Amino acid sequence: MGKLPNLAVWRYAQSATDSHSEKKIYEHRDSASHKQALSVQQTASADTLKTVVVESQKEHVDATCKVFRTVYYIAANNLCAL
């Protein structure tokens, strides 16, 4: 029976630690660091890199289209001096 008091003390200590951790988590939710972490997470999920890549590809496709239009115009109007 000597182990029962130790078990009770351990459970009290565990309960105190749990409530302390819960308090820390609750306080962190309203902190500036938590709000900044949420902001960083939202920015990361916005796919900014994907947007930059798509814009770059669009510019490349537009330039290629202009070249092909010019070549087609030259070929269609027999402007080629061979």
Contacts in CASP RR format, 6 or more apart in sequence:
PFRMAT RR
TARGET T0000
AUTHOR 0000-0000-0000
METHOD contacts of the structure
MODEL  1
MGKLPNLAVWRYAQSATDSHSEKKIYEHRDSASHKQALSVQQTASADTLK
TVVVESQKEHVDATCKVFRTVYYIAANNLCAL
28 34 0 8 1.000
73 79 0 8 1.000
74 80 0 8 1.000
END
